Amino acid sequence: MGTGSHRVFLGMAAGVGKTFRMLQEGHIEAEAGRDVAIGYLEPHDRPDTAALAVGLETIPRRTVEYRDHRVQDMDLGAILQRAPELCLIDELAHTNAPGGQHGKRYEDVADVLAAGIDVFSTVNIQHLESLGDQIAEWTGIRVRETLPDAVLADADEVILVDLTPEELIERLRAGKVYRGAAIQAALDNFFRARNLSALREIALRQVAENVEARREPGAAGALAPRPRRHDRLLDTLVPEAIGQRMLALVEPRPEAQRIVRRAWRFAQRRSAELDLLWVTNGEPTVEQTTQLDAIRRLASVLGAHLLIEPGDSVAAVAARVARERGTTYILLGAPRPETFLRRLLRPSLVAQLLALVPGIDLCIVGERRRPSGPAAEEDTP
């Protein structure tokens, strides 16, 4: 039995019509004679979406008792037992209710695909793990539910379901996305025109990169390696090289996760392997251990390699590791402010690296300020 194919309907935000489009194409497949079933559908009280599900078999959900509430979630076992040719599964980044085989829905989808069942699924661009910091910087909202970028990169097909920000805001005002007081709350926060424009740009770029990657020889689902003129990560673009490898310098601090995500995006655009390096000069504190565990989990999700090396000189250790690993780029966060006397007595880390590894390009991730307005956490469907 072969692996099923995966088609993802990608949107910039809730309400663009991802689920509606998925159901439309599900009907087309059913009319062509295929065995189609809905594994999970979340219509969000949208009558048009619920009406479109009529005529397609829906596999019953499982019911879970959680914190004095009855929660319904996708039933992976029932899907595998039913084994349709094509299964429609909404909200790919969803966190499963307790008691399931996996913690996340994309992991369930992997099992469905492994069983030889084709899957149509939906997700919004802000749920990609590597974009978490960038989305928070631009929108002021931290999205809690994320999925590894590799899930999208490994999909057989990614279809962008697109609306202009003006069209989406019009749909929101008309009550076609949310109802009641939630409409104004959305307009005041996530659904600002500025936010939607930024999200749309990211979604368009992501799909373009996905298509471009498939044209690259040997690109097995990786994101496109070519740099783009509007890349916001670096102040200047650097030329492509063959067999590229990136080394990102991190410390076990909360800001490190942002550097890791930016480094991963940069590395993916150049088909480069990513190493993360922490140079330690003693036993980590309790707080450092906590932050290091968070970096290790993020590295695992993104497929980066975390290296921990002892040493008194960050520059000397980084230079040695870079030579040993065949590094072509070194990325580091913005240097901390120093007094004039300290700068005079000791060269900066950037200056030291330039002297020690002159043939390697250095990239600095600048500080970003979150936009004005209320910060919030939001999981938009």
N, C-alpha and C positions, 0 to 999 in steps of 0.2 A: 504494500500500500504506500503510495506516495504522499508527500506533504501537501496540504491544502494551500490554495493561493489566498493572499490577503490584500483586500482593497480597502484603503482608508479614505474616508471623506473628512477633509481637514477644513476648519474654519478659523476666522480671526476672533470670533466671540460667539456667545450664545445667540440664537435667533437668526443666524444667516441661512438656515435651511439644510443643515447637514443630515439630520435624521429624516427629514422629508425626502431629500434626494436619495438617501439609502433605501427608503421604502419604495420609492418610484422604481429604482433599478432592481429591487427585489421582485416587484411585480413583473417587470420585463423578463427577468430570468424565469419566473414561474410560468409565464405565458409561453415561453420557449420550450416548456416541457421539463424544466428542472425541478427537483424536490427542494423547496425553500421553506425554512421555518425561522421564526423570530426567537432568538435565544434570550434577548433582553431588550426591552424598549422602554424609554423614559419620555413620554409625550409632553410632560411639564404642563398639563392642563391646556394644551393647544389643540382645539377641536379639529383643525385641518389635519394635523399629524395623526391624531387618534383615528380619524376617519380613514386615513390612507392605510392603516394597518389592517383594516377589515378585508377579509379574503385571504390573508396569510395565516398559516397555523402559528400559534404562539405556544412555545414550550413552557409549562408551568414553572413558576419561581419557587424557591425554597423560602420558608418562613423561619425567622430566627428571633428568639427572645433576647433583647439586649437593653439593659438599663431600664427595665420596666416598660419597654416598648416592643411591639411586634414589627420586625423589619423584614421586608421582602427583598431578596437578592437573586441574582442569576444562579441557576442550578446546573453546575458543570456536569455532574453525573447524569442528569436527565438529558442533557444535550448529547453527551457521548453515547448514551443508550439509544436515543432516537436516531442519531447519526444521519441528519439530512445531508443532501449534496451541498447546500449553501445555507449558512446560518448568519442571521443579521444580529449584530451585538452592538448596542449603543454604549457610549461613554467609556471609551477605552482606558482612560486614566483613573477610573473609579476605584476607591478603596473598598474592598469586600467587607461584608458583615462578618463578625467572628464565627468561627466554626467551619469555615470553608477550607478547601484544600490549599488555596493560595491566599496571600494577602491582597493582591491587586488583580484587577480584571484582565490586564494585558497578559498576566501569567496564565489565567484561564484560557485566554485566546490562543496562547502558544500550545496548550494541550489540545485544543480543538483542531488547530492546524496540523499538529502532529498525528492526529487520528485520520488525516486525509480529507477533512471537511473544509470547504472554502468558507471564508469569512468576509463579510462586509462590516466595517466598524466606523465609529465616528470619534473625533477628538478636536479640541481647540488648540491653537498654536501655543497659548500660554502654559500649557501643561507639559511642554518639553523641559526636561530637567536642566539642561544647559542654559536655558533662557530665563531661569527663575530670577536672577539678580537684575538682568536687563529689563524684564517686565516690571519688576518692583521699582526700578529707577524711573522708568518712563510713566508708569501709571500710579505709583504710590500704593500699590496693592500687592501683597504677597500671596501667591496661589499655593495652597497647601498640597493639593493632589498633583503629583507629577509622575511621569514615566520616562524611562531611558530613551534618549534620542535614537538608539539603535532599533527600537521597535518600529519607528517610522522609517528609518533608513532601510530596514530589512523587508518592509512591505513590498509586495509585487507591484502595487500601483497606488499612487497618492493623487486624489482628485481634490482640487481646491474648490470649495463652494463659496463663491465670492459675492459680496455686496459692497457698495460704497458706504462709508460711514453715514452719509446723509440718509441713504435708504434704510439702513439698520435703525437709526434713531427714529425715523418715521414709523417703522414697524413697532418699535418700542412704545412710542407715544400712542399708537393705535391699540395697544393692549395685546399685541400678537406675540410678545416675548414673555413679559411678566404681567401680573395683575395688580390692581389696587395701589397701595402705598409703595410697593416694590418698584413701580415704574419710576417715580421721582427719585427714590434712593439710588437706583441704577444710573439715572441721568446725572446725578450729583457726584457719582463716584466713577465706576468702571466705564460707563458708556459716554464719557465725554468725547467730543469729536477728536480732540488731540490724541487721546488714548487709542481710539479706534483706528485712526490713521497710522499710528505707529504699529499697532498689531497687524493691520492689513499689509503694511510694508514687509514685516517680518514673515508673514505667511506666504506672500508672493515670492519672496526671496528663497524661503525654505523649499517650496515646490520647484522653483527653477534650479536650485542646487541639486535636488533629488533627481531631476531629469538629466541634468548635466553630468552627474556622477555615473549614470548608467551608460553614458557615451564614452567614459574614460576606460581605456584598456585595463582589465583586472580589477575594476572597481566593484567589489562584491557588496553592494548596498551602502557603501560609505558615502558621506556627504561630499558634494563637489569640492575639489581642492583649489579651484581657481580663486584668487583674491578678487574683491569687487571694490570699485572706487568709493562706494558709500559705506564700506566697513567701518563701524564705529569703535572697533577695539583698539586700533593703532593710529598713531598720528601720521605715519607714513607707511606705504606699502613696500613689501620686500619681494624680490623676484622668487619664482618657483625654483626648486632644485629637485634633483632625483634622490630618492632614498632619504627624505627629510625626517628629522627627529627633533622634538621640542623638549626642553627641560624647563619646568616652572618651579621657581623657588618659593616655598611656602613656609609659614610658621603656624603652630597650632593656636591660631586666633580666629575669631568669627569671620574676619575679613578674608581669610584664606579661601573659603568656599567660593567667594566671588571670583578670585583669581583663578581657581581651578576651572570654573565654568567658562570663563573667557579664554583661558588657554586651550581648553578642549575644542571650543568653536574654531579658534584660530588654527589648531592642528588639523581639524577635520577638513577645513577648506584647502589645506595643502597636502592631504593624504599622509600626514605625519603621525608617527607614534608619539605618545605623550608620556613623559616621565615627570613625577613630582618629587622634589627633593626638600627634606628638612634637615638642616645641619644643626645638631644638638651638641651642647657642651656640658651636659650633666643629666641627672635623672629628671624626667618631666614632673611638673607639679600635677596636682589633682585636676586643676582646670585645663592644663595643657593635655593631659591624658584624655579628658572629655572631648576637647576640640580635635585631638588627633584621631579619635574614633570616628568623629563626624567626617573628617577628611577621608579616612580610610573607606567609609561606607560610600561616600560620593565617588571616590576613585573607582570602587568596584562597580558602581552603577554605570559610570561612563566608560569603563574599560581602560583607565589610566594605570600606570605603574607607580606605586608609592615607595620611595627610597628614603631610609633614615640613616644618616651617616654622622659619626662623631667628628668633632673638630673645633678648633678655636677660631679659625678663619673661614667665614662663609665663602668668600671669593676663592680661596685656595681649594677648598673641597669641591665647590661647584665646578671649577675649572678642571679638576681631576676627573670628576664624574662625567663631565661633558666630553672630555677626550676619550674616556673609556666607552661611553655609550654612542659615540658618533653623532653628537648633538649638532644641529645646524642652527637652532634658535634657542636663546635663553630668554625667558619671560619672568619678570618680577614686578611686584607692586611698587607704587610710588614711594620714594624714600621718605623716611620720617624727617620732620624738621630738625635741623641741627644748628648749634650756635656757630658764629663765624670762626671762633677760635678752634672749635672741634673740626670744622671743615678744613681749616688751615693746617692742623696737625696731622690729620689722617684723611687720605683720599676716600671718596665715597665708594660704595659697593660697585656702582656703575663704572667708575674710573678704574677700580681694581680689575674688574672683569674685562674691560676693554684692553687693559695691559696684559692680562694673563691669557686671554683667548681672543686675539685680534681678528681671527678668521670667522668668528661666530657672531651672527646678528643678535643684538639685544633689543627686546621689546618691553616697554613699560606700560602697565595698566594704570591709567590715571584714576584719581578719585572721582566718584560720581555723586552728585547730590540728588536726593529724591525730590520730585516736583512738589510744589506747594499744594496744600489741600489735605484732607483727612487721610491718614494711612489706615489700611484695613486689610483683613484677610478675606479672600473670596474664592470659592470654588464654583466658577460659572460652568454650566453644562455645555 
